[in-house]
Amino acid sequence: LKAGGVAGVCVDLILFPLDTVKTRLQSPQGFRKAGGFRGIYAGVPSTAIGSFPNAAAFFITYENVKSLLPHGSSSYLSPATHMVAASLGEVVACLIRVPSEVVKQRAQVSPSSSTLRILSHTLYHEGIQGLYRGYKSTVLREIPFSLVQFPLWESLKDLWSWKQGHVVDSWQSAVCGAFAGGFAAAVTTPLDVAKTRIMLAKAGSRNASGNVLTALAGIWRTQGLSGLFAGVVPRMAAISLGGFIFLGTYEKTRQLLL
């Protein structure tokens, strides 16, 4: 819980400006109208509050599910074990992440409004379900992401450990996390764009229904392939750096605590 929470807070706060740029590139009104480079830390209170419990929930679930499933002795089962553990971890973590992300993203594209004002406006007009707008699309983004990132991260660590004859250090785990995160970020960007459009959609609009396929089809129709991969460069940069900081910090903190 502590290791995951510390890792989550570190990565989210350090890389927040890149996340803001990515969100504004993906927003339906376009980068400039969404704020450009102004108010780059808009929405940071929402992230600061949500980071620790979100990351802690993920790693508690991930490590516990991993320990319950068969692994280790049958190497061919390891990737499947990591996939299942990471997927369940994301489902649980998204219960905390989605409300925080909804408020954060709306603040990022409305830098003149405070986080508290956006939270109260969402609750007043849409209720609690407004804070969970995009839960399905977030889970549908995070599960494929985790299915790629975590088995790749664990495999790279195992390979490096085998080559050097001992378990990887925390900085080596961080390097593996950067490669795994960057690759997973690239291939799941269209799902991230759809999730952003759903969270930012006006209440009652087509995208507000939360249908990922509808959102993807709309983006493809109006903007083509470039629209589906909007913000891919800052997303890859943020998640590569995030993978380095997040997974490296997690390993180091866990080693210190255990």
C-alpha positions as CSV (number, residue, x, y, z in Angstrom):
1,L,0.0,0.0,0.0
2,K,2.7,2.5,1.0
3,A,5.1,1.6,-1.9
4,G,2.3,1.9,-4.5
5,G,1.0,5.1,-3.0
6,V,4.3,6.8,-2.9
7,A,5.1,5.7,-6.5
8,G,1.7,7.0,-7.7
9,V,2.1,10.5,-6.1
10,C,5.6,10.9,-7.4
11,V,4.8,10.1,-11.0
12,D,1.5,12.0,-11.2
13,L,2.8,15.2,-9.8
14,I,6.1,15.2,-11.7
15,L,4.6,14.5,-15.1
16,F,1.4,16.6,-14.7
17,P,2.3,19.2,-17.3
18,L,2.8,16.6,-20.0
19,D,-0.5,15.0,-19.1
20,T,-2.2,18.5,-19.4
21,V,-0.7,19.0,-22.9
22,K,-1.9,15.5,-23.9
23,T,-5.4,16.1,-22.7
24,R,-5.6,19.5,-24.5
25,L,-4.3,17.9,-27.8
26,Q,-7.1,15.3,-27.5
27,S,-9.9,17.6,-26.5
28,P,-12.7,18.2,-29.1
29,Q,-12.2,22.0,-29.1
30,G,-8.5,21.7,-30.0
31,F,-5.2,22.5,-28.2
32,R,-5.4,26.4,-28.3
33,K,-9.0,26.7,-27.3
34,A,-8.5,24.2,-24.5
35,G,-5.8,26.5,-23.0
36,G,-2.7,25.8,-24.9
37,F,0.3,26.1,-22.6
38,R,-1.6,28.3,-20.1
39,G,-2.5,27.0,-16.6
40,I,-0.4,23.9,-17.1
41,Y,-1.1,22.8,-13.6
42,A,-4.9,23.2,-13.8
43,G,-6.6,20.3,-12.1
44,V,-3.5,19.3,-10.0
45,P,-5.4,19.2,-6.7
46,S,-7.6,16.4,-8.0
47,T,-4.6,14.4,-9.0
48,A,-2.8,15.1,-5.7
49,I,-5.8,13.7,-3.7
50,G,-6.4,10.7,-5.9
51,S,-2.9,9.5,-6.7
52,F,-2.0,7.7,-3.4
53,P,-5.2,5.7,-2.9
54,N,-5.4,4.9,-6.7
55,A,-1.9,3.5,-7.0
56,A,-2.1,1.8,-3.6
57,A,-5.3,0.0,-4.6
58,F,-3.8,-1.1,-7.9
59,F,-0.6,-2.6,-6.3
60,I,-2.5,-4.2,-3.4
61,T,-4.7,-6.0,-5.9
62,Y,-1.9,-6.8,-8.3
63,E,0.4,-8.3,-5.7
64,N,-2.3,-10.3,-3.9
65,V,-3.8,-11.7,-7.1
66,K,-0.3,-12.6,-8.4
67,S,0.4,-14.5,-5.2
68,L,-2.8,-16.5,-5.5
69,L,-2.4,-17.5,-9.1
70,P,0.1,-20.1,-10.4
71,H,3.5,-18.6,-11.3
72,G,7.2,-19.2,-11.0
73,S,7.6,-22.9,-11.5
74,S,5.7,-22.9,-14.8
75,S,7.3,-20.0,-16.7
76,Y,4.7,-20.2,-19.5
77,L,2.0,-19.3,-17.0
78,S,3.8,-16.2,-15.8
79,P,2.6,-13.8,-18.5
80,A,-1.0,-14.9,-18.0
81,T,-0.7,-14.5,-14.3
82,H,0.7,-10.9,-14.7
83,M,-2.1,-10.1,-17.2
84,V,-4.9,-11.3,-14.9
85,A,-3.4,-9.6,-11.9
86,A,-2.8,-6.3,-13.7
87,S,-6.3,-6.3,-15.2
88,L,-8.0,-6.9,-11.8
89,G,-5.8,-4.3,-10.3
90,E,-7.0,-1.7,-12.9
91,V,-10.7,-2.6,-12.4
92,V,-10.3,-1.9,-8.6
93,A,-8.1,1.2,-9.0
94,C,-10.4,2.8,-11.6
95,L,-13.1,3.1,-8.9
96,I,-10.8,5.7,-7.3
97,R,-9.1,7.0,-10.5
98,V,-12.1,7.8,-12.6
99,P,-13.7,10.5,-10.4
100,S,-10.3,12.1,-10.0
101,E,-9.6,11.9,-13.7
102,V,-13.0,13.4,-14.7
103,V,-12.4,16.5,-12.5
104,K,-8.8,16.7,-13.5
105,Q,-9.4,16.6,-17.3
106,R,-12.3,19.1,-17.1
107,A,-10.0,21.5,-15.2
108,Q,-7.2,21.0,-17.7
109,V,-9.4,22.2,-20.6
110,S,-10.9,25.0,-18.5
111,P,-7.9,26.5,-16.7
112,S,-9.9,29.6,-15.6
113,S,-12.2,27.4,-13.4
114,S,-11.0,26.0,-10.1
115,T,-11.0,22.2,-9.3
116,L,-13.6,22.7,-6.5
117,R,-15.9,24.6,-8.9
118,I,-15.7,21.9,-11.5
119,L,-16.4,19.2,-8.9
120,S,-19.4,21.0,-7.5
121,H,-20.7,21.8,-11.0
122,T,-20.4,18.2,-12.0
123,L,-22.2,16.9,-8.9
124,Y,-24.9,19.5,-9.2
125,H,-25.7,18.9,-12.9
126,E,-24.9,15.2,-13.2
127,G,-24.7,13.7,-9.7
128,I,-22.4,11.0,-8.7
129,Q,-22.8,9.2,-12.0
130,G,-21.2,12.3,-13.6
131,L,-18.0,11.6,-11.7
132,Y,-18.0,8.0,-13.1
133,R,-18.6,9.1,-16.7
134,G,-16.0,7.2,-18.7
135,Y,-15.5,4.4,-16.1
136,K,-16.1,1.7,-18.8
137,S,-13.9,3.6,-21.3
138,T,-11.1,4.0,-18.7
139,V,-11.2,0.3,-17.8
140,L,-11.2,-0.6,-21.5
141,R,-8.1,1.6,-22.0
142,E,-6.3,0.4,-18.8
143,I,-6.8,-3.4,-19.3
144,P,-5.2,-3.6,-22.8
145,F,-2.5,-1.2,-21.5
146,S,-1.8,-3.5,-18.5
147,L,-2.0,-6.6,-20.7
148,V,1.0,-5.2,-22.7
149,Q,2.9,-3.3,-20.0
150,F,3.1,-5.6,-17.0
151,P,4.0,-8.9,-18.7
152,L,6.6,-7.0,-20.8
153,W,8.0,-5.3,-17.6
154,E,8.2,-8.6,-15.7
155,S,9.7,-10.4,-18.8
156,L,12.4,-7.6,-19.3
157,K,13.3,-7.8,-15.6
158,D,13.6,-11.6,-15.7
159,L,15.8,-11.4,-18.9
160,W,18.0,-8.8,-17.3
161,S,18.3,-10.8,-14.1
162,W,19.2,-13.9,-16.0
163,K,21.9,-12.1,-18.0
164,Q,23.6,-10.5,-15.0
165,G,23.1,-13.5,-12.7
166,H,21.2,-11.7,-9.9
167,V,17.9,-9.9,-9.4
168,V,17.6,-6.5,-11.0
169,D,18.2,-3.3,-9.0
170,S,15.5,-0.7,-8.6
171,W,17.0,1.5,-11.4
172,Q,17.1,-1.5,-13.8
173,S,13.5,-2.2,-13.0
174,A,12.7,1.4,-13.7
175,V,14.4,1.2,-17.2
176,C,12.4,-1.9,-18.0
177,G,9.3,0.0,-16.8
178,A,10.1,2.9,-19.2
179,F,10.4,0.6,-22.2
180,A,7.2,-1.3,-21.3
181,G,5.2,1.8,-20.6
182,G,6.2,3.6,-23.7
183,F,5.3,0.7,-26.0
184,A,2.0,0.1,-24.2
185,A,1.2,3.8,-24.4
186,A,1.7,3.9,-28.2
187,V,-0.6,1.0,-29.0
188,T,-3.4,2.1,-26.7
189,T,-3.6,5.8,-27.6
190,P,-6.8,5.5,-29.6
191,L,-8.6,4.2,-26.5
192,D,-7.1,7.0,-24.5
193,V,-8.4,9.6,-27.0
194,A,-11.9,8.0,-26.8
195,K,-11.8,8.1,-23.0
196,T,-10.9,11.8,-23.0
197,R,-13.7,12.7,-25.4
198,I,-16.2,10.8,-23.3
199,M,-15.1,12.5,-20.1
200,L,-15.1,16.0,-21.7
201,A,-18.4,15.5,-23.6
202,K,-21.3,17.8,-22.6
203,A,-24.1,16.1,-20.7
204,G,-26.7,14.7,-23.1
205,S,-24.3,14.7,-26.1
206,R,-23.6,11.5,-28.2
207,N,-20.2,10.9,-26.5
208,A,-21.7,11.4,-23.0
209,S,-23.3,8.0,-23.3
210,G,-19.9,6.4,-22.7
211,N,-19.9,4.2,-25.8
212,V,-16.3,3.7,-26.8
213,L,-17.0,2.4,-30.3
214,T,-19.2,5.4,-31.0
215,A,-16.5,7.8,-29.8
216,L,-13.8,6.0,-31.9
217,A,-16.1,6.0,-35.0
218,G,-16.8,9.7,-34.5
219,I,-13.1,10.6,-34.2
220,W,-12.2,8.4,-37.3
221,R,-15.0,10.1,-39.3
222,T,-14.0,13.6,-38.5
223,Q,-10.2,13.5,-38.0
224,G,-9.0,10.1,-39.4
225,L,-5.9,8.3,-38.1
226,S,-4.3,11.5,-36.8
227,G,-7.3,12.1,-34.6
228,L,-7.1,8.6,-33.1
229,F,-3.4,9.1,-32.3
230,A,-3.8,12.7,-31.0
231,G,-1.3,13.4,-28.2
232,V,0.6,10.1,-28.8
233,V,4.0,11.8,-28.4
234,P,3.4,13.5,-25.0
235,R,1.5,10.4,-23.9
236,M,4.5,8.1,-24.8
237,A,6.9,10.6,-23.2
238,A,4.8,10.9,-20.1
239,I,4.3,7.2,-19.7
240,S,7.9,6.2,-20.5
241,L,9.1,8.6,-17.9
242,G,6.1,7.6,-15.7
243,G,7.0,3.9,-16.0
244,F,10.6,4.7,-15.0
245,I,9.6,6.8,-12.0
246,F,6.5,4.7,-11.0
247,L,7.8,1.2,-11.2
248,G,11.3,2.2,-10.1
249,T,10.0,4.1,-7.1
250,Y,7.6,1.2,-6.3
251,E,10.5,-1.4,-6.3
252,K,12.8,0.9,-4.3
253,T,10.1,1.8,-1.7
254,R,9.1,-1.8,-1.3
255,Q,12.7,-2.9,-0.8
256,L,13.2,-0.3,1.9
257,L,10.0,-1.2,3.7
258,L,10.5,-5.0,3.5
